[in-house]
């Protein structure tokens, strides 16, 4: 009888604990109100700055670009359509925190200083500086004798000026636009350039004889999410990994990381 009473009490205690944990267990709405809101509204709201080509732009009045295609793939994983909300990058974090959109996908660099109010996906693209050369005898070293082309005011320009301040002078040839830099490289006005990886990727797609050197800087791009988006962050990371594995990210890059061909002037 005593064993039976102990067994009965144990069963009742286990049942009571099960009830308590069931009643107190966090629901998705509590653990991730951002994901719950997406499911309730039936849409994923994506903040983007249309001025970050080729990652975000506007074509025929509609959002377009690498990150736009990436966002639509995220919406497919969630089973909801995507609504794009234009914003400025200077206000992006504030508006994310205010709930104007659910994520930011707009060539956003990883910003750990914003970690108190945001979460970050795994990096999906590193847009750091890359040296690119048109000779098969490529020497990645930036020397003081071989001219290197950069766009005036670009990150590549800042990199070379920083080297100069450190006593490592370079012979620099400046161009006003990426198109002019591309023409200079293709037409032999310079043998080497420095620019962002998205541009060098596009150039190498157009001319496979071009050779890239080791990265000169890092600029990992991430999807930015609200701090409360615990489950949603996992879904985004899983989706990004799947896009890489099944080749969809490569197809997105093929679509957007392109550059127009160059017609070099003929000598008179």
C-alpha positions as MATLAB code, in Angstrom:
seq = 'XXXXXXXXXXXXXXXXXXXXXXXXXXXXXXXXXXXXXXXXXXXXXXXXXXXXXXXXXXXXXXXXXXXXXXXXXXXXXXXXXXXXXXXXXXXXXXXXXXXXXXXXXXXXXXXXXXXXXXXXXXXXXXXXXXXXXXXXXXXXXXXXXXXXXXXXXXXXXXXXXXXXXXXXXXXXXXXXXXXXXXXXXXXXXXXXXXXXXXXXXXXXXXXXXXXXXXXXXXXXXXXXXXXXXXXXXXXXXXXXXXXXXXXXXXXXXXXXXXXXXXXXXXXX';
ca = [
       0.000    0.000    0.000;
       2.820    2.429    0.930;
       4.537    1.782   -2.426;
       1.258    2.398   -4.206;
       0.766    5.719   -2.389;
       4.316    6.842   -3.261;
       3.741    5.852   -6.886;
       0.448    7.740   -6.987;
       2.069   10.854   -5.494;
       4.908   10.626   -8.012;
       2.468   10.409  -10.908;
       0.509   13.396   -9.586;
       3.732   15.401   -9.162;
       4.854   14.622  -12.714;
       1.431   15.592  -14.022;
       1.520   18.864  -12.093;
       4.977   19.674  -13.445;
       3.818   18.887  -16.966;
       0.882   21.258  -16.568;
       3.110   24.012  -15.187;
       5.646   23.689  -18.007;
       2.896   23.536  -20.607;
       1.228   26.673  -19.264;
       4.493   28.562  -18.828;
       6.299   27.463  -22.006;
       6.945   30.415  -24.298;
       4.879   30.488  -27.460;
       6.323   31.602  -30.755;
       4.657   34.977  -30.228;
       6.502   35.446  -26.946;
       9.846   33.937  -28.014;
       9.851   35.644  -31.418;
       7.193   38.344  -31.854;
       8.738   39.330  -35.204;
       8.123   35.895  -36.718;
       4.660   35.805  -35.162;
       3.869   39.173  -36.731;
       4.993   37.948  -40.148;
       2.718   34.929  -39.872;
      -0.213   37.052  -38.662;
       0.131   39.662  -41.425;
       0.957   37.074  -44.045;
       3.880   39.096  -45.434;
       7.567   39.764  -44.882;
       8.390   43.484  -44.797;
      11.894   44.241  -46.044;
      13.589   47.598  -45.566;
      15.953   48.622  -48.355;
      17.779   51.641  -49.711;
      17.263   51.773  -53.501;
      20.613   53.477  -53.991;
      22.919   50.500  -53.327;
      23.266   49.078  -56.849;
      23.743   46.247  -57.748;
      22.385   45.020  -54.422;
      19.351   47.294  -54.384;
      18.009   49.592  -57.064;
      14.795   50.547  -58.842;
      13.851   49.360  -62.322;
      10.596   50.504  -63.945;
       9.462   51.783  -60.568;
       9.970   48.409  -58.862;
      12.662   47.317  -56.377;
      15.349   45.186  -57.970;
      18.824   43.880  -57.298;
      20.824   41.126  -55.655;
      19.352   41.710  -52.188;
      15.833   42.017  -53.586;
      16.076   38.565  -55.159;
      17.599   37.275  -51.927;
      14.683   38.717  -49.930;
      12.124   37.097  -52.202;
      13.825   33.748  -51.577;
      13.530   34.383  -47.825;
       9.834   35.093  -48.292;
       9.425   31.794  -50.120;
      11.049   29.966  -47.210;
       8.553   31.591  -44.853;
       5.663   30.920  -47.213;
       4.667   34.591  -47.448;
       4.970   37.358  -50.065;
       7.514   40.132  -49.597;
       6.672   43.820  -49.253;
       9.601   46.172  -49.836;
       9.772   49.346  -47.745;
      12.162   52.023  -49.028;
      14.294   53.708  -46.394;
      17.548   55.577  -45.960;
      20.495   53.773  -44.447;
      20.936   56.515  -41.850;
      17.465   55.734  -40.462;
      17.403   51.990  -41.112;
      18.212   50.770  -37.604;
      15.833   53.219  -35.940;
      12.967   52.236  -38.222;
      13.722   48.537  -37.721;
      13.521   49.050  -33.981;
      10.248   50.956  -34.407;
       8.732   48.022  -36.302;
       8.424   49.661  -39.728;
       9.791   46.484  -41.329;
      10.856   43.002  -40.256;
      14.369   42.835  -41.730;
      16.838   45.046  -43.589;
      18.423   43.646  -46.768;
      20.337   46.427  -48.481;
      24.095   45.822  -48.696;
      24.251   46.181  -44.913;
      27.722   45.617  -43.440;
      28.050   43.671  -40.233;
      27.864   46.238  -37.422;
      28.531   44.654  -34.012;
      28.142   48.067  -32.356;
      24.421   47.786  -33.185;
      24.164   44.430  -31.434;
      22.272   45.928  -28.501;
      19.219   46.422  -30.727;
      19.683   44.121  -33.727;
      20.640   40.618  -34.782;
      22.665   39.705  -37.849;
      22.542   36.818  -40.260;
      25.616   34.943  -41.328;
      27.412   36.982  -44.037;
      26.127   36.276  -47.532;
      28.617   38.443  -49.458;
      31.978   40.022  -48.660;
      32.303   43.254  -50.624;
      35.769   44.188  -49.460;
      38.440   45.666  -51.700;
      40.115   43.409  -54.265;
      43.088   44.169  -56.540;
      42.508   43.030  -60.114;
      45.066   42.730  -62.926;
      44.964   42.014  -66.647;
      48.285   40.163  -66.778;
      48.810   36.474  -66.081;
      52.025   37.393  -64.258;
      50.048   38.926  -61.450;
      51.891   40.289  -58.462;
      49.404   41.204  -55.713;
      51.837   43.586  -54.088;
      50.916   47.245  -54.521;
      54.243   48.836  -55.399;
      55.490   52.375  -55.845;
      56.329   51.782  -59.522;
      53.318   50.003  -61.080;
      50.351   52.365  -61.654;
      47.081   51.314  -60.043;
      43.691   52.666  -61.064;
      40.914   53.635  -58.651;
      37.701   55.628  -58.724;
      38.261   59.019  -57.123;
      36.644   59.163  -53.686;
      36.032   55.401  -53.538;
      37.077   52.972  -50.819;
      40.004   52.008  -53.050;
      41.077   55.638  -53.123;
      40.870   55.783  -49.312;
      42.914   52.602  -49.045;
      45.745   53.985  -51.187;
      45.733   57.324  -49.352;
      46.010   55.418  -46.074;
      49.017   53.535  -47.461;
      50.580   56.828  -48.517;
      50.160   58.243  -45.006;
      51.959   55.169  -43.709;
      54.895   55.899  -46.006;
      53.923   53.374  -48.724;
      53.489   55.542  -51.774;
      51.779   54.297  -54.935;
      51.456   55.530  -58.489;
      47.729   56.209  -58.711;
      45.592   56.945  -61.730;
      42.182   58.352  -60.889;
      38.921   57.839  -62.768;
      35.547   59.427  -62.194;
      33.364   56.338  -62.630;
      33.545   52.566  -62.484;
      32.860   52.471  -66.223;
      35.962   54.595  -66.849;
      38.020   52.385  -64.523;
      36.806   49.303  -66.398;
      37.720   50.861  -69.744;
      41.182   51.766  -68.462;
      41.840   48.185  -67.384;
      40.434   46.586  -70.524;
      42.169   48.958  -72.913;
      45.576   48.736  -71.242;
      45.769   52.219  -69.747;
      46.476   50.529  -66.398;
      47.509   46.969  -65.600;
      45.966   46.897  -62.146;
      42.981   48.371  -60.334;
      41.504   48.291  -56.842;
      37.759   48.197  -56.330;
      34.997   46.390  -54.424;
      34.540   42.670  -54.912;
      31.092   43.089  -56.476;
      32.769   45.061  -59.273;
      35.734   42.727  -59.679;
      33.344   39.746  -59.797;
      31.430   41.471  -62.591;
      34.657   42.261  -64.461;
      35.909   38.690  -64.174;
      32.603   37.419  -65.515;
      33.146   39.646  -68.540;
      36.829   38.773  -68.943;
      37.971   35.489  -67.447;
      41.622   36.299  -68.124;
      41.592   38.883  -65.332;
      43.226   37.762  -62.109;
      42.197   38.860  -58.624;
      44.661   39.211  -55.795;
      44.102   38.586  -52.098;
      41.420   40.759  -50.436;
      42.698   44.063  -49.080;
      39.771   44.601  -46.701;
      36.609   42.946  -45.417;
      33.042   44.202  -45.826;
      30.749   41.287  -44.930;
      27.119   41.983  -45.879;
      24.394   40.604  -43.631;
      20.638   40.608  -43.236;
      19.765   42.766  -40.218;
      16.930   41.657  -37.941;
      15.333   43.032  -34.765;
      16.900   41.847  -31.534;
      13.724   39.883  -30.686;
      13.847   37.895  -33.951;
      15.348   34.780  -32.402;
      13.622   32.095  -34.488;
      13.524   34.260  -37.604;
      17.317   34.637  -37.510;
      17.671   30.847  -37.584;
      15.297   30.628  -40.550;
      17.219   33.321  -42.428;
      20.558   31.596  -41.805;
      19.178   28.216  -42.869;
      17.760   29.751  -46.036;
      21.020   31.528  -46.907;
      22.902   28.256  -46.513;
      20.381   26.455  -48.726;
      20.642   29.163  -51.393;
      24.406   28.695  -51.428;
      24.180   24.904  -51.589;
      21.591   24.649  -54.358;
      23.199   27.296  -56.548;
      20.517   29.965  -56.315;
      22.912   32.534  -54.871;
      25.267   31.919  -57.790;
      22.386   32.491  -60.219;
      21.462   35.716  -58.429;
      25.077   36.852  -58.743;
      25.108   35.972  -62.444;
      22.061   38.161  -62.912;
      23.228   41.242  -61.020;
      27.016   41.243  -60.854;
      27.530   42.228  -64.476;
      29.228   45.033  -66.368;
      28.823   46.352  -69.897;
      31.465   45.393  -72.474;
      34.105   47.926  -73.433;
      34.996   49.074  -76.928;
      38.577   50.307  -76.815;
      39.532   53.267  -79.007;
      41.483   52.320  -82.086;
      44.847   54.020  -82.684;
      44.731   56.523  -85.539;
];
